[in-house]
Amino acid sequence: MRRQTGVAYIGLLLMIAMIGIVAGTAADVYQQTRQRSREKELLWIGDQYRRAIASYMAASPGGAQTYPPKLEELLLDPRFPGVRRHLRRIYPDPMTGKADWELIMAPQGGIAGIKSRSTLTPLKQAGFRPQDMHLEGKNSYAEWEFSVIPSNQGKPAPGAAPGSAPPPAQGKVAG
């Protein structure tokens, strides 16, 4: 009888170990699924900010495109007497849970875009939409920039001579 008790005890220990392994694997899968969902949300929110800034610039009175001096001006554009909105609300960063975006400033002044402050490594490394192709191969979400300025701003164009200046902007908004 003692022999049967020992076998049952070992069987119970093996079953508990298997349950632990399955639970650990399920937790990893859940965490990755959650991170992928937050990545998708970050891509959507980043695009909303990029579109709102482009809309703000396109609506600039007098034809001189200006960047918003602060994100709140995307909610209610003070340059017009009536209500003019470019963004529904200040969205929080899904990676940090706070509206603590790092602002990308335009050379002329104002906000040209946003990026996350999260240093986590993205799961998504490829397969981005054309406007987000510059996000491929980035090492952290803090490198995911959502800006109306083309991502190669200040860098030589492909095929340009080293040390040559980038081509002048044509007044076109990327996004």
C-alpha positions as CSV (number, residue, x, y, z in Angstrom):
1,M,0.0,0.0,0.0
2,R,2.9,2.4,0.7
3,R,4.2,1.9,-2.8
4,Q,0.9,3.0,-4.3
5,T,0.8,6.1,-2.1
6,G,4.3,7.1,-3.4
7,V,3.3,6.6,-7.0
8,A,0.1,8.7,-6.5
9,Y,2.2,11.4,-4.8
10,I,4.7,11.5,-7.7
11,G,1.7,11.6,-10.2
12,L,0.2,14.5,-8.3
13,L,3.5,16.4,-8.3
14,L,3.8,15.8,-12.1
15,M,0.3,17.0,-12.7
16,I,0.9,20.2,-10.6
17,A,4.1,20.9,-12.6
18,M,2.2,20.4,-15.9
19,I,-0.5,22.8,-14.7
20,G,2.2,25.4,-13.8
21,I,3.8,25.1,-17.3
22,V,0.5,25.4,-19.1
23,A,-0.5,28.4,-16.9
24,G,2.9,30.1,-17.6
25,T,2.5,29.6,-21.3
26,A,-1.0,31.0,-21.2
27,A,0.2,34.0,-19.3
28,D,2.9,34.7,-21.9
29,V,0.4,34.3,-24.8
30,Y,-2.0,36.7,-22.9
31,Q,0.8,39.3,-22.4
32,Q,1.8,39.2,-26.1
33,T,-1.8,39.5,-27.2
34,R,-2.2,42.5,-24.9
35,Q,1.0,44.1,-26.2
36,R,-0.1,43.5,-29.8
37,S,-3.4,45.2,-29.1
38,R,-1.7,48.2,-27.5
39,E,0.7,48.4,-30.5
40,K,-2.3,48.6,-32.9
41,E,-3.9,51.2,-30.7
42,L,-0.6,53.2,-30.7
43,L,-0.5,53.1,-34.5
44,W,-4.1,54.3,-34.7
45,I,-3.6,57.1,-32.2
46,G,-0.3,58.2,-33.8
47,D,-2.1,58.4,-37.1
48,Q,-4.9,60.5,-35.5
49,Y,-2.3,63.0,-34.2
50,R,-0.5,63.1,-37.5
51,R,-3.8,63.7,-39.4
52,A,-4.9,66.4,-36.8
53,I,-1.6,68.3,-37.1
54,A,-1.8,68.1,-40.9
55,S,-5.4,69.4,-40.7
56,Y,-4.4,72.2,-38.4
57,M,-1.6,73.2,-40.9
58,A,-3.9,73.0,-43.9
59,A,-6.4,75.3,-42.1
60,S,-3.8,78.0,-41.4
61,P,-5.2,81.4,-42.3
62,G,-3.4,83.4,-44.9
63,G,-1.9,80.3,-46.6
64,A,1.2,80.3,-44.4
65,Q,1.1,76.8,-42.8
66,T,1.9,76.9,-39.1
67,Y,2.3,74.1,-36.6
68,P,0.2,74.0,-33.5
69,P,2.1,75.5,-30.5
70,K,0.5,72.9,-28.1
71,L,-1.6,69.8,-28.4
72,E,-4.7,71.4,-26.9
73,E,-5.0,73.6,-29.9
74,L,-5.9,70.5,-31.9
75,L,-9.0,70.2,-29.8
76,L,-10.2,73.7,-30.3
77,D,-8.4,75.8,-32.8
78,P,-8.2,79.4,-31.4
79,R,-7.4,80.9,-34.8
80,F,-11.1,80.8,-35.8
81,P,-14.1,82.5,-34.2
82,G,-16.3,79.4,-34.4
83,V,-15.6,75.9,-33.1
84,R,-13.0,74.1,-35.3
85,R,-11.6,70.8,-34.1
86,H,-8.8,68.7,-35.6
87,L,-8.7,66.0,-32.9
88,R,-11.5,64.6,-30.7
89,R,-9.5,64.4,-27.5
90,I,-6.0,64.2,-26.1
91,Y,-5.4,60.5,-26.4
92,P,-3.2,58.7,-23.8
93,D,-0.2,56.7,-24.9
94,P,-1.4,53.1,-24.8
95,M,2.1,51.9,-24.0
96,T,2.5,54.1,-20.8
97,G,-1.2,54.6,-20.0
98,K,-0.7,58.4,-19.7
99,A,-0.9,61.4,-22.0
100,D,2.8,61.9,-21.6
101,W,3.8,62.0,-25.2
102,E,7.2,63.2,-26.2
103,L,6.6,66.1,-28.7
104,I,8.5,66.3,-32.0
105,M,9.1,69.9,-32.6
106,A,9.1,71.5,-36.0
107,P,12.2,73.5,-37.1
108,Q,10.0,76.6,-37.6
109,G,8.5,76.1,-34.1
110,G,5.4,74.3,-33.0
111,I,4.5,70.6,-32.7
112,A,5.2,68.5,-35.8
113,G,4.4,65.1,-34.2
114,I,4.4,62.9,-31.2
115,K,6.1,59.7,-30.0
116,S,5.8,57.3,-27.1
117,R,8.1,57.5,-24.1
118,S,8.0,53.7,-23.7
119,T,11.3,51.9,-23.9
120,L,9.7,48.5,-24.4
121,T,10.7,46.5,-27.5
122,P,8.0,46.4,-30.1
123,L,6.7,43.0,-31.2
124,K,5.8,44.4,-34.6
125,Q,8.9,44.8,-36.7
126,A,7.6,44.7,-40.3
127,G,4.4,44.8,-42.3
128,F,3.5,48.5,-41.6
129,R,1.3,50.6,-43.8
130,P,3.1,52.9,-46.3
131,Q,2.9,56.0,-44.1
132,D,4.5,54.0,-41.2
133,M,7.2,52.1,-43.1
134,H,9.9,54.2,-41.2
135,L,8.9,52.2,-38.1
136,E,10.3,48.9,-39.3
137,G,13.1,47.5,-37.3
138,K,12.9,50.0,-34.4
139,N,14.2,48.9,-31.0
140,S,11.7,50.7,-28.8
141,Y,8.3,52.4,-29.0
142,A,10.1,55.6,-28.2
143,E,11.5,55.4,-31.7
144,W,8.0,55.2,-33.3
145,E,7.5,58.7,-34.5
146,F,4.2,60.0,-35.8
147,S,5.0,63.3,-37.5
148,V,4.0,65.4,-40.5
149,I,7.7,65.9,-41.3
150,P,9.0,63.1,-43.5
151,S,11.1,60.7,-41.4
152,N,14.2,61.3,-43.6
153,Q,14.2,65.0,-42.7
154,G,17.7,66.2,-42.3
155,K,19.2,63.0,-43.8
156,P,20.5,62.8,-47.4
157,A,18.1,61.3,-49.9
158,P,18.9,57.8,-51.1
159,G,21.6,58.0,-53.7
160,A,22.7,61.5,-52.7
161,A,26.3,62.3,-52.3
162,P,27.6,62.0,-48.6
163,G,27.5,65.4,-46.9
164,S,25.0,66.9,-49.4
165,A,21.9,68.6,-48.0
166,P,18.5,67.1,-48.3
167,P,16.3,68.4,-51.1
168,P,14.2,71.4,-50.1
169,A,10.6,70.7,-48.9
170,Q,7.9,71.4,-51.4
171,G,5.4,72.5,-48.8
172,K,3.7,69.2,-48.9
173,V,2.4,67.4,-45.7
174,A,3.5,63.8,-45.2
175,G,1.0,61.5,-43.6
